[in-house]
Amino acid sequence: MSGIDFRLDGRVALVTGGSRGIGLAIARGFVQAGARVVISARKMEGLEKAARELRELGGEVAPIACNTGNLEQIRDLADRALETYGAIDVLVNNAGTNPYFGPAVEAPESAWEKTLGVNLKGYFFMAQAAARVMVRQGGGRIINISSMIGYSNSPMTVIYGITKAGVISMTRALAKELAPHNIRVNAIAPGFVATDFSAAVVENPQLHASVVAGTPLGRIGEADEVAGAAVYLASDASSYVTGAVITVDGGTLA
């Protein structure tokens, strides 16, 4: 390899949960790096809005609705992405949910089923669908969005934390299994980032102050700061990186 290349020209990236927050920021970063991007989420209205924003940046974008908790829809998403652009070079597993915030002893089974169904089962079968394409292509990149909570779970988020720890384990296992096929699998573990998903924390003065106090950089992160790590992992600049987890947490886990 000659030089350091962060460009994604000619590549096709599929970003789940791509209509807002970290997913949209990653899609924006990919477009700016030259990739064609498929964004997916459950609601088409949000996807169309995100697609308009990305196209204003000059991006080539295809919005496709998908509930990644549904195996049939996952397979359909992969098929439609392939039909649209002829390849899947990069997959970003980002779609997530956290329907329950409360004590573990009171957690309902429905919260367990939904959280694992989207955050873990969905990630695995989305990776499986993309990897099948990548094997035929001769390579690819899979980026799983975990969380710092996957390393250091906290009260009230036990189920969510279990899924994010599972994502880290899955990332490392898939990295070893898929390396012979020239498929690199890595993860990003964000800390607290200002998005709709974290609004309950970010917009609560007491919780916000507590998070900031526990973050060495002294602030909550921005979605674009996670996108930089994704562009790196999707590009040839990270060509010798697989099975890694990049923490983007302001030093919280340091």
C-alpha positions as CSV (number, residue, x, y, z in Angstrom):
1,M,0.0,0.0,0.0
2,S,1.3,3.4,-1.0
3,G,0.3,6.3,1.4
4,I,-2.6,6.4,3.7
5,D,-6.0,6.3,1.9
6,F,-9.2,7.2,3.7
7,R,-11.2,7.5,0.5
8,L,-14.2,5.2,-0.3
9,D,-14.6,6.0,-4.0
10,G,-16.4,3.3,-6.0
11,R,-17.5,1.4,-2.8
12,V,-21.0,0.7,-1.7
13,A,-21.8,1.0,2.0
14,L,-25.0,-0.2,3.8
15,V,-25.8,1.6,7.0
16,T,-28.6,0.3,9.2
17,G,-30.3,2.8,11.5
18,G,-29.1,5.3,9.0
19,S,-32.0,7.9,9.2
20,R,-30.7,9.8,12.2
21,G,-28.1,10.1,14.9
22,I,-24.9,8.1,14.6
23,G,-26.1,6.1,11.6
24,L,-26.8,9.3,9.6
25,A,-23.5,10.8,10.7
26,I,-21.7,7.7,9.4
27,A,-23.6,7.8,6.1
28,R,-22.7,11.4,5.8
29,G,-19.0,10.6,6.4
30,F,-19.2,7.8,3.8
31,V,-20.7,10.1,1.2
32,Q,-18.1,12.7,1.8
33,A,-15.4,10.0,1.3
34,G,-16.9,9.1,-2.0
35,A,-19.1,6.0,-1.3
36,R,-22.5,5.2,-2.6
37,V,-24.7,4.5,0.4
38,V,-27.7,2.5,1.2
39,I,-29.4,3.7,4.4
40,S,-32.1,1.7,6.2
41,A,-34.4,2.2,9.1
42,R,-37.9,1.1,10.0
43,K,-39.7,4.3,8.8
44,M,-39.5,5.4,5.2
45,E,-40.4,9.0,6.1
46,G,-37.2,9.5,8.1
47,L,-35.1,7.7,5.5
48,E,-36.4,10.0,2.7
49,K,-35.5,13.1,4.8
50,A,-32.0,11.7,5.5
51,A,-31.5,10.8,1.8
52,R,-32.4,14.4,0.8
53,E,-29.8,15.7,3.2
54,L,-27.1,13.3,1.9
55,R,-28.0,14.1,-1.7
56,E,-27.5,17.8,-1.1
57,L,-23.9,16.9,-0.3
58,G,-23.6,15.3,-3.7
59,G,-24.1,11.7,-2.5
60,E,-25.6,8.8,-4.3
61,V,-28.1,7.4,-1.8
62,A,-30.7,4.7,-1.7
63,P,-33.2,4.6,1.2
64,I,-34.6,1.2,2.0
65,A,-37.0,0.5,4.9
66,C,-36.1,-2.5,7.1
67,N,-36.8,-3.7,10.6
68,T,-33.6,-5.5,11.5
69,G,-35.4,-7.5,14.1
70,N,-37.0,-9.4,11.2
71,L,-34.9,-12.0,9.4
72,E,-37.0,-11.9,6.2
73,Q,-36.6,-8.1,6.0
74,I,-32.9,-8.4,6.6
75,R,-32.5,-10.7,3.7
76,D,-34.6,-8.5,1.5
77,L,-32.5,-5.5,2.5
78,A,-29.3,-7.2,1.4
79,D,-30.9,-8.4,-1.9
80,R,-32.2,-4.9,-2.7
81,A,-28.9,-3.2,-1.9
82,L,-27.2,-5.6,-4.2
83,E,-29.8,-5.0,-6.9
84,T,-29.4,-1.3,-6.6
85,Y,-25.7,-0.9,-6.6
86,G,-24.3,-4.3,-7.5
87,A,-22.2,-4.8,-4.4
88,I,-22.0,-4.5,-0.6
89,D,-18.5,-3.4,0.2
90,V,-19.1,-2.1,3.7
91,L,-21.8,-3.0,6.3
92,V,-22.4,-0.8,9.3
93,N,-24.6,-2.6,11.9
94,N,-26.0,0.4,13.8
95,A,-29.7,0.0,14.2
96,G,-30.5,-0.5,17.9
97,T,-33.1,-0.3,20.5
98,N,-33.4,0.1,24.3
99,P,-37.0,-0.2,25.3
100,Y,-36.4,-0.7,29.0
101,F,-34.6,1.6,31.4
102,G,-35.0,0.3,35.0
103,P,-34.0,-2.3,37.6
104,A,-33.0,-5.7,36.3
105,V,-35.3,-7.5,38.8
106,E,-38.3,-5.8,37.2
107,A,-37.4,-6.2,33.5
108,P,-40.1,-7.8,31.5
109,E,-39.5,-10.6,29.0
110,S,-40.8,-8.4,26.2
111,A,-37.9,-6.0,26.7
112,W,-35.4,-8.9,26.7
113,E,-36.9,-10.3,23.4
114,K,-37.0,-7.0,21.6
115,T,-33.5,-5.8,22.7
116,L,-31.8,-9.0,21.9
117,G,-33.8,-9.4,18.7
118,V,-32.6,-6.1,17.2
119,N,-29.2,-5.4,18.9
120,L,-27.8,-8.9,18.7
121,K,-29.8,-11.3,16.5
122,G,-30.3,-8.5,14.0
123,Y,-26.6,-7.7,13.9
124,F,-25.6,-11.3,13.4
125,F,-28.0,-12.1,10.6
126,M,-27.3,-8.7,8.9
127,A,-23.6,-9.5,9.1
128,Q,-24.4,-13.0,7.7
129,A,-26.3,-11.7,4.8
130,A,-23.6,-9.1,3.9
131,A,-20.8,-11.6,4.4
132,R,-22.3,-14.0,1.9
133,V,-22.1,-11.2,-0.7
134,M,-18.6,-10.2,0.4
135,V,-17.3,-13.7,0.1
136,R,-18.5,-13.8,-3.5
137,Q,-16.9,-10.4,-4.2
138,G,-13.6,-11.3,-2.7
139,G,-13.7,-9.1,0.4
140,G,-15.4,-6.4,2.4
141,R,-15.7,-4.6,5.8
142,I,-18.2,-5.1,8.6
143,I,-18.4,-2.4,11.3
144,N,-20.6,-3.1,14.4
145,I,-21.7,-0.3,16.6
146,S,-21.3,-1.5,20.2
147,S,-21.1,0.8,23.2
148,M,-18.8,1.6,26.1
149,I,-21.6,0.0,28.2
150,G,-20.6,-3.3,26.5
151,Y,-17.4,-3.1,28.6
152,S,-18.8,-1.5,31.8
153,N,-22.5,-2.1,32.2
154,S,-24.4,0.1,34.6
155,P,-27.6,-0.1,36.6
156,M,-30.9,0.4,34.8
157,T,-29.4,-0.7,31.4
158,V,-28.5,-4.3,32.0
159,I,-30.3,-5.8,29.0
160,Y,-28.9,-3.2,26.6
161,G,-25.4,-3.7,28.1
162,I,-25.6,-7.5,27.6
163,T,-26.4,-7.0,23.9
164,K,-23.5,-4.6,23.4
165,A,-21.1,-6.9,25.2
166,G,-22.4,-9.6,22.8
167,V,-21.7,-7.4,19.9
168,I,-18.0,-7.1,20.9
169,S,-17.7,-10.9,21.3
170,M,-19.5,-11.5,17.9
171,T,-17.1,-8.9,16.2
172,R,-14.0,-10.8,17.4
173,A,-15.4,-14.2,16.4
174,L,-16.5,-13.1,13.0
175,A,-13.1,-11.3,12.4
176,K,-11.3,-14.6,12.9
177,E,-13.7,-16.6,10.8
178,L,-14.0,-14.2,7.9
179,A,-10.4,-13.1,7.6
180,P,-9.5,-15.8,5.1
181,H,-12.2,-14.3,2.8
182,N,-10.6,-10.8,3.0
183,I,-13.4,-9.5,5.2
184,R,-12.4,-7.3,8.1
185,V,-14.8,-7.1,11.0
186,N,-14.4,-4.4,13.6
187,A,-16.5,-2.5,16.2
188,I,-16.9,1.0,17.5
189,A,-17.9,1.5,21.1
190,P,-19.2,5.1,21.6
191,G,-19.7,6.7,24.9
192,F,-22.4,9.2,25.5
193,V,-23.2,11.0,22.3
194,A,-25.8,13.7,21.7
195,T,-28.5,12.0,19.7
196,D,-32.2,11.3,20.0
197,F,-31.3,7.9,21.4
198,S,-29.5,9.4,24.4
199,A,-31.9,12.3,24.9
200,A,-33.1,11.0,28.2
201,V,-29.6,11.5,29.6
202,V,-28.4,14.4,27.6
203,E,-31.5,16.6,28.3
204,N,-31.6,15.7,32.0
205,P,-29.5,18.3,33.9
206,Q,-28.5,16.0,36.7
207,L,-27.7,13.0,34.5
208,H,-25.9,15.3,32.0
209,A,-23.7,16.7,34.7
210,S,-22.9,13.3,36.0
211,V,-21.9,12.0,32.6
212,V,-19.7,15.1,31.9
213,A,-18.0,14.7,35.4
214,G,-17.1,11.1,34.6
215,T,-15.7,12.0,31.1
216,P,-12.0,13.0,31.1
217,L,-12.6,15.3,28.1
218,G,-15.3,17.0,30.0
219,R,-18.2,16.9,27.5
220,I,-20.6,14.7,25.7
221,G,-19.6,13.5,22.2
222,E,-21.1,14.4,18.8
223,A,-22.3,11.9,16.2
224,D,-19.8,13.1,13.6
225,E,-16.9,12.1,16.0
226,V,-18.1,8.5,15.8
227,A,-18.3,8.8,12.0
228,G,-14.6,9.5,11.7
229,A,-13.8,6.1,13.2
230,A,-16.2,4.4,10.8
231,V,-14.6,6.0,7.8
232,Y,-11.2,4.8,9.0
233,L,-12.4,1.3,9.5
234,A,-14.2,1.2,6.1
235,S,-11.2,2.5,4.2
236,D,-7.8,1.1,3.2
237,A,-6.2,3.2,6.0
238,S,-7.2,0.4,8.3
239,S,-6.2,-2.5,6.0
240,Y,-4.3,-4.4,8.8
241,V,-7.1,-3.9,11.4
242,T,-9.6,-6.6,12.2
243,G,-11.2,-7.9,15.4
244,A,-10.6,-4.4,17.0
245,V,-13.0,-2.3,19.1
246,I,-12.4,1.5,18.9
247,T,-13.8,3.3,21.9
248,V,-15.0,6.8,21.1
249,D,-15.9,7.9,24.7
250,G,-13.9,10.9,25.6
251,G,-11.7,8.8,27.8
252,T,-14.4,7.4,30.0
253,L,-13.0,3.9,30.0
254,A,-9.4,4.9,30.2
